[in-house]
Amino acid sequence: MKIIDNCVGCGQCVTFCPSHAISVCGQAMIGDTCTRCHLCIPYCPVKAIRRDDQ
């Protein structure tokens, strides 16, 4: 998982991450506890979350 530059730091992804792997400090950051479940992707209003293969 990766966050691209258009992240606005709204925190929606943090709310929906079941493994609590995302934090926001200006922009979202995905931590080591990410399970790659991809549940956060549809909740990003600016489509800033990408799978590693995208």
TORPA-4810 file (N, C-alpha, C, O; in nm, 3 decimals):
<nodes>
NODE_1_0.085_-0.116_0.000_0.000_0.000_0.000_0.090_0.123_0.000_0.198_0.123_0.059_M
NODE_2_0.043_0.226_-0.068_0.119_0.351_-0.069_0.022_0.468_-0.076_-0.090_0.455_-0.125_K
NODE_3_0.069_0.581_-0.027_-0.007_0.705_-0.031_0.060_0.794_-0.135_0.182_0.814_-0.132_I
NODE_4_-0.019_0.847_-0.229_0.040_0.935_-0.329_0.026_1.081_-0.286_-0.042_1.112_-0.188_I
NODE_5_0.091_1.169_-0.359_0.107_1.309_-0.318_-0.022_1.389_-0.302_-0.021_1.492_-0.234_D
NODE_6_-0.132_1.346_-0.362_-0.253_1.427_-0.350_-0.331_1.405_-0.220_-0.441_1.457_-0.205_N
NODE_7_-0.275_1.328_-0.127_-0.337_1.309_0.005_-0.355_1.444_0.072_-0.262_1.525_0.077_C
NODE_8_-0.477_1.468_0.125_-0.506_1.595_0.192_-0.506_1.582_0.344_-0.532_1.679_0.415_V
NODE_9_-0.478_1.462_0.394_-0.468_1.442_0.539_-0.601_1.447_0.611_-0.606_1.485_0.728_G
NODE_10_-0.710_1.409_0.545_-0.843_1.419_0.605_-0.867_1.315_0.715_-0.950_1.338_0.803_C
NODE_11_-0.797_1.202_0.711_-0.810_1.101_0.815_-0.919_0.997_0.793_-0.939_0.911_0.879_G
NODE_12_-0.990_1.002_0.682_-1.093_0.902_0.656_-1.035_0.761_0.655_-1.098_0.668_0.706_Q
NODE_13_-0.918_0.744_0.599_-0.855_0.613_0.593_-0.825_0.560_0.733_-0.836_0.439_0.758_C
NODE_14_-0.788_0.647_0.823_-0.758_0.607_0.961_-0.881_0.547_1.025_-0.873_0.445_1.095_V
NODE_15_-0.994_0.609_1.003_-1.121_0.565_1.061_-1.158_0.423_1.019_-1.211_0.346_1.099_T
NODE_16_-1.130_0.388_0.894_-1.174_0.260_0.840_-1.069_0.151_0.838_-1.097_0.040_0.791_F
NODE_17_-0.949_0.178_0.886_-0.842_0.077_0.886_-0.861_-0.018_1.006_-0.847_0.025_1.120_C
NODE_18_-0.894_-0.146_0.980_-0.917_-0.238_1.091_-0.791_-0.275_1.169_-0.800_-0.319_1.284_P
NODE_19_-0.674_-0.258_1.109_-0.550_-0.292_1.179_-0.481_-0.170_1.241_-0.371_-0.181_1.294_S
NODE_20_-0.547_-0.054_1.233_-0.495_0.070_1.292_-0.353_0.099_1.243_-0.266_0.142_1.320_H
NODE_21_-0.330_0.076_1.114_-0.196_0.090_1.057_-0.171_0.227_0.995_-0.060_0.255_0.950_A
NODE_22_-0.273_0.312_0.990_-0.257_0.441_0.923_-0.260_0.554_1.025_-0.344_0.557_1.114_I
NODE_23_-0.166_0.646_1.009_-0.165_0.767_1.092_-0.155_0.887_0.999_-0.115_0.874_0.883_S
NODE_24_-0.192_1.002_1.050_-0.187_1.124_0.969_-0.103_1.228_1.040_-0.128_1.263_1.155_V
NODE_25_-0.004_1.277_0.970_0.078_1.388_1.018_0.106_1.473_0.894_0.212_1.462_0.832_C
NODE_26_0.010_1.558_0.859_0.015_1.631_0.733_-0.047_1.547_0.623_-0.150_1.584_0.567_G
NODE_27_0.015_1.433_0.593_-0.040_1.334_0.501_-0.048_1.200_0.572_0.017_1.178_0.674_Q
NODE_28_-0.129_1.112_0.516_-0.142_0.978_0.575_-0.012_0.901_0.557_0.062_0.919_0.459_A
NODE_29_0.015_0.814_0.653_0.131_0.726_0.648_0.084_0.586_0.685_0.010_0.568_0.782_M
NODE_30_0.127_0.487_0.609_0.089_0.349_0.636_0.203_0.280_0.710_0.316_0.276_0.663_I
NODE_31_0.170_0.224_0.827_0.272_0.162_0.911_0.290_0.014_0.885_0.225_-0.045_0.797_G
NODE_32_0.378_-0.045_0.961_0.416_-0.185_0.945_0.304_-0.284_0.978_0.310_-0.399_0.937_D
NODE_33_0.203_-0.240_1.051_0.096_-0.332_1.088_-0.009_-0.346_0.978_-0.108_-0.418_0.996_T
NODE_34_0.010_-0.280_0.866_-0.083_-0.290_0.753_-0.089_-0.434_0.704_0.015_-0.495_0.678_C
NODE_35_-0.210_-0.488_0.691_-0.228_-0.626_0.646_-0.262_-0.634_0.497_-0.289_-0.742_0.445_T
NODE_36_-0.261_-0.522_0.429_-0.292_-0.514_0.286_-0.433_-0.563_0.256_-0.457_-0.629_0.155_R
NODE_37_-0.527_-0.532_0.345_-0.666_-0.574_0.326_-0.739_-0.485_0.225_-0.842_-0.523_0.170_C
NODE_38_-0.684_-0.366_0.202_-0.737_-0.270_0.104_-0.871_-0.208_0.143_-0.935_-0.143_0.060_H
NODE_39_-0.916_-0.226_0.266_-1.044_-0.169_0.308_-1.043_-0.017_0.312_-1.150_0.045_0.304_L
NODE_40_-0.928_0.044_0.324_-0.918_0.189_0.331_-0.936_0.256_0.195_-0.980_0.372_0.188_C
NODE_41_-0.904_0.186_0.088_-0.900_0.247_-0.046_-1.031_0.315_-0.085_-1.026_0.430_-0.129_I
NODE_42_-1.148_0.252_-0.073_-1.269_0.318_-0.120_-1.312_0.439_-0.036_-1.396_0.518_-0.079_P
NODE_43_-1.255_0.455_0.083_-1.295_0.566_0.169_-1.213_0.692_0.149_-1.246_0.796_0.207_Y
NODE_44_-1.109_0.686_0.069_-1.027_0.805_0.044_-1.099_0.895_-0.056_-1.120_0.855_-0.171_C
NODE_45_-1.137_1.016_-0.015_-1.213_1.103_-0.105_-1.133_1.157_-0.222_-1.191_1.201_-0.322_P
NODE_46_-1.001_1.154_-0.214_-0.918_1.204_-0.324_-0.841_1.092_-0.394_-0.752_1.118_-0.476_V
NODE_47_-0.876_0.967_-0.362_-0.815_0.849_-0.427_-0.663_0.848_-0.415_-0.593_0.820_-0.512_K
NODE_48_-0.612_0.880_-0.295_-0.468_0.889_-0.273_-0.405_0.759_-0.225_-0.282_0.752_-0.211_A
NODE_49_-0.484_0.657_-0.200_-0.430_0.529_-0.153_-0.424_0.433_-0.271_-0.522_0.413_-0.342_I
NODE_50_-0.308_0.374_-0.288_-0.288_0.281_-0.400_-0.231_0.148_-0.348_-0.159_0.144_-0.248_R
NODE_51_-0.265_0.042_-0.419_-0.200_-0.085_-0.391_-0.058_-0.076_-0.443_-0.029_0.006_-0.531_R
NODE_52_0.031_-0.157_-0.391_0.172_-0.154_-0.432_0.190_-0.182_-0.581_0.286_-0.134_-0.642_D
NODE_53_0.101_-0.258_-0.640_0.115_-0.295_-0.780_0.051_-0.194_-0.876_0.043_-0.221_-0.996_D
NODE_54_0.006_-0.082_-0.827_-0.055_0.021_-0.912_0.038_0.136_-0.934_0.002_0.232_-1.003_Q
</nodes>
